[in-house]
């Protein structure tokens, strides 16, 4: 309240929404210290969106730590998404370039997948799984940064983030299994050469493409599953914690 007895927050907010961020009790500074920190920076003009924004300021006043969740998440997603996309695109380049039959014809794709799979002791279907590992790994790193543990946060939030990180790993592995299962199920004869060829063509046909599009979709599947399951479980645990 101000000196006249009026509420400060509504006056400060000016009809805008006010977001309240909870911190762990042992990480929250006493109110007088929070106020002292805030007052000590009155008149400061060193604002920076990436290194000294309003969230940095608020977190520092409350916990003594100069950090911003928005910046951290933005950097992680901003770097992870393009890198995962580049990994998917790169997989097509690998497939078209390493096989005995070059290019993205049916023979070129099967030859490339068999070469990649052979490097890990498998065949063409193993090649699909191997190529999906890179975008899944990049996505997992990005999600681990977004859901990074922070000792200044309440235990419920830390538990939700831990569950999300674990679910991300499960999603990456499960997404690969789903992709391989989709190839086998969409094809005519399981994971034989003919089965993989027809399976990839069928999957690619769902987006108006052919085998090359099918490779891109199946290679991207583990990364998509990792992000979706990780974030979904994180939000679900958050919700259950708030309801209990």
SULJOLIN-V864299 format. One record per residue. N is the residue number from 1. SS is DSSP state (a for helix, b for strand, c for the rest). OMEGA is omega as a letter, one per 30 degrees, with the letter a starting at -180 (NA if undefined). NEAR is the number of other C-alpha atoms within 10 Angstrom. Layout:
<<N:SS:OMEGA:NEAR> <N:SS:OMEGA:NEAR>>
This chain:
<<1:c:l:8> <2:c:a:9> <3:c:a:7> <4:c:l:6> <5:c:l:7> <6:c:l:10> <7:c:a:11> <8:a:a:11> <9:a:l:12> <10:a:l:12> <11:a:l:11> <12:a:a:10> <13:a:a:10> <14:c:l:9> <15:c:l:9> <16:c:l:9> <17:c:l:8> <18:c:a:11> <19:c:l:6> <20:c:l:6> <21:c:l:9> <22:c:l:12> <23:c:l:19> <24:c:a:16> <25:a:a:13> <26:a:l:11> <27:a:a:15> <28:c:l:18> <29:c:l:16> <30:c:a:11> <31:a:a:11> <32:a:l:9> <33:a:l:15> <34:a:a:19> <35:a:l:13> <36:a:l:11> <37:a:a:17> <38:a:a:15> <39:a:a:11> <40:a:a:11> <41:c:l:11> <42:c:l:8> <43:c:l:7> <44:c:a:7> <45:c:a:7> <46:c:a:8> <47:c:l:12> <48:b:a:10> <49:c:a:11> <50:c:a:14> <51:c:a:15> <52:b:a:15> <53:c:a:17> <54:a:l:14> <55:a:l:17> <56:a:a:22> <57:a:a:20> <58:a:l:19> <59:a:l:20> <60:a:l:18> <61:a:a:23> <62:a:a:22> <63:a:a:20> <64:c:l:17> <65:c:a:14> <66:c:a:16> <67:c:a:20> <68:c:l:21> <69:a:a:14> <70:a:l:14> <71:a:l:17> <72:a:a:16> <73:a:l:17> <74:a:l:14> <75:a:a:15> <76:a:a:18> <77:a:a:18> <78:a:l:12> <79:a:a:14> <80:a:a:21> <81:a:l:16> <82:a:a:14> <83:a:l:17> <84:a:l:23> <85:a:l:17> <86:a:l:13> <87:a:l:23> <88:a:l:25> <89:a:l:16> <90:a:l:16> <91:a:l:24> <92:a:l:21> <93:a:l:14> <94:a:a:17> <95:a:a:27> <96:a:a:23> <97:a:a:17> <98:a:a:18> <99:c:l:19> <100:c:l:15> <101:c:a:17> <102:c:l:16> <103:c:a:19> <104:c:l:19> <105:c:l:14> <106:a:a:18> <107:a:a:16> <108:a:l:19> <109:a:a:28> <110:a:l:26> <111:a:l:24> <112:a:l:29> <113:a:l:29> <114:a:l:24> <115:a:l:22> <116:a:l:25> <117:a:l:20> <118:a:l:15> <119:c:l:12> <120:c:l:11> <121:c:l:11> <122:c:l:15> <123:c:a:20> <124:a:a:23> <125:a:l:21> <126:a:l:20> <127:a:l:23> <128:a:a:26> <129:a:a:22> <130:a:a:19> <131:a:l:26> <132:a:a:29> <133:a:a:20> <134:a:l:22> <135:a:l:30> <136:a:a:30> <137:a:l:19> <138:a:a:20> <139:a:l:30> <140:a:l:26> <141:a:a:18> <142:a:a:23> <143:a:l:25> <144:a:l:21> <145:a:l:17> <146:a:a:21> <147:c:a:24> <148:c:l:17> <149:c:a:16> <150:c:a:13> <151:c:l:13> <152:c:a:18> <153:c:l:17> <154:c:a:16> <155:a:a:14> <156:a:l:15> <157:a:l:23> <158:a:l:20> <159:a:l:16> <160:a:l:22> <161:a:l:26> <162:a:l:20> <163:a:l:21> <164:a:l:30> <165:a:l:28> <166:a:a:17> <167:a:l:24> <168:a:l:32> <169:a:l:25> <170:a:l:16> <171:a:l:25> <172:a:l:28> <173:a:a:19> <174:a:l:18> <175:a:l:25> <176:a:l:26> <177:a:l:15> <178:a:a:17> <179:a:l:22> <180:a:l:24> <181:a:l:16> <182:a:l:18> <183:a:a:26> <184:a:a:21> <185:a:a:17> <186:a:a:20> <187:c:a:22> <188:c:a:17> <189:c:l:15> <190:c:a:18> <191:c:l:21> <192:c:l:15> <193:a:l:17> <194:a:a:14> <195:a:l:18> <196:a:l:26> <197:a:a:25> <198:a:l:25> <199:a:l:27> <200:a:l:29> <201:a:l:23> <202:a:l:23> <203:a:l:25> <204:a:l:20> <205:a:l:15> <206:c:l:12> <207:c:l:11> <208:c:l:11> <209:c:l:14> <210:c:a:20> <211:a:a:23> <212:a:l:20> <213:a:l:20> <214:a:l:24> <215:a:a:28> <216:a:a:23> <217:a:a:20> <218:a:l:27> <219:a:a:30> <220:a:a:26> <221:a:l:24> <222:a:l:32> <223:a:l:30> <224:a:a:20> <225:a:l:24> <226:a:a:30> <227:a:a:23> <228:a:a:18> <229:a:a:22> <230:a:a:27> <231:a:l:21> <232:a:l:16> <233:a:l:20> <234:a:a:24> <235:a:l:17> <236:a:l:14> <237:a:l:19> <238:a:a:19> <239:a:a:12> <240:a:l:11> <241:a:a:13> <242:a:a:10> <243:a:a:7> <244:c:NA:5>>
